[in-house]
């Protein structure tokens, strides 16, 4: 069964680059510009995994992660951030956190581990 992934980042270049880089067999990937758009997409799709930036306009990654944890508790979340704000995500039970600059190989390996 195909797994749906969602990449959420306000930087179009990062969204598109990650989508191309993470083109994995058995997965389809959608993208959203911010948390608000991601929430709207959740009303139409069920995502297995969300990869989100933290610092975004309209709805940031922290608020999006809280929303997902509340409404879709079985959805995996990977957080990407240039800030050192791991504690707030750890308190939400999010253990998959990557600091920028991103190590793409580690992110890809983590996703492969999660989807297998």
C-alpha positions in Angstrom: 0.0 0.0 0.0 1.3 3.4 -0.9 2.3 5.7 1.9 1.5 9.4 1.7 4.1 11.9 2.8 3.7 15.6 3.3 6.6 18.1 3.2 5.7 21.5 4.8 8.1 24.4 4.4 7.7 28.0 3.4 10.8 27.9 1.2 9.7 26.6 -2.2 13.2 25.5 -3.1 13.5 23.3 0.0 10.0 21.8 -0.6 10.8 20.9 -4.2 14.3 19.7 -3.4 13.2 17.4 -0.6 10.3 16.1 -2.7 12.8 15.1 -5.5 15.4 13.8 -3.1 12.9 11.7 -1.2 11.3 10.1 -4.2 11.0 6.6 -2.6 9.3 3.5 -3.9 5.9 3.0 -2.5 5.5 6.6 -1.4 3.8 9.6 -2.9 4.7 13.1 -1.7 2.6 16.3 -1.4 3.9 19.7 -0.3 2.5 22.6 1.6 3.8 26.1 2.1 2.8 26.4 5.7 0.9 24.7 8.6 -2.4 26.3 7.6 -2.2 24.8 4.1 -1.1 21.4 5.6 -4.2 21.3 7.9 -6.4 22.0 4.9 -4.7 19.1 3.0 -5.3 16.8 6.0 -9.0 17.3 5.5 -8.6 15.6 2.0 -5.8 13.1 2.6 -4.5 11.0 5.4 -0.7 11.3 5.7 1.5 8.6 7.1 4.4 11.0 7.6 4.8 14.8 7.8 8.2 16.5 7.4 7.8 20.1 8.7 9.9 23.2 9.1 9.4 25.1 12.3 9.6 28.8 11.4 6.8 29.5 8.9 4.2 32.2 8.4 0.4 31.8 9.2 0.9 28.5 11.2 4.3 27.4 12.3 5.6 23.9 12.6 5.0 23.8 16.4 1.3 24.6 16.0 1.1 22.1 13.1 2.7 19.4 15.1 0.3 19.9 18.0 -2.6 19.8 15.6 -1.4 16.5 14.0 -0.7 14.9 17.4 -4.3 15.8 18.6 -6.2 14.9 15.4 -4.0 12.3 13.7 -2.0 10.7 16.5 -0.7 7.8 14.3 0.9 10.2 11.8 4.7 10.3 12.1 6.3 13.7 12.3 9.8 14.8 11.4 10.8 18.3 12.4 13.5 20.4 10.6 14.7 23.6 12.3 17.6 26.0 12.4 16.7 26.8 16.0 17.6 24.8 19.1 14.0 24.1 20.1 14.1 20.4 20.6 12.6 20.5 24.1 9.2 21.7 23.0 9.0 18.9 20.4 10.3 16.2 22.8 7.5 17.3 25.3 5.0 16.5 22.5 6.6 13.1 22.0 8.3 14.0 18.7 11.6 12.2 18.6 12.6 12.8 14.9 14.3 16.1 14.8 16.9 17.4 12.4 18.8 20.7 12.7 19.7 22.8 9.8 21.8 22.6 7.8 20.2 19.2 7.1 22.0 15.9 6.7 19.9 14.6 3.8 21.2 11.0 4.1 20.2 10.9 7.8 16.7 12.2 7.0 16.3 9.7 4.1 17.5 6.8 6.3 15.0 7.8 9.1 12.1 7.9 6.6 13.1 4.5 5.3 13.2 3.2 8.8 9.7 4.7 9.6 8.0 3.5 6.4 9.4 -0.1 6.6 
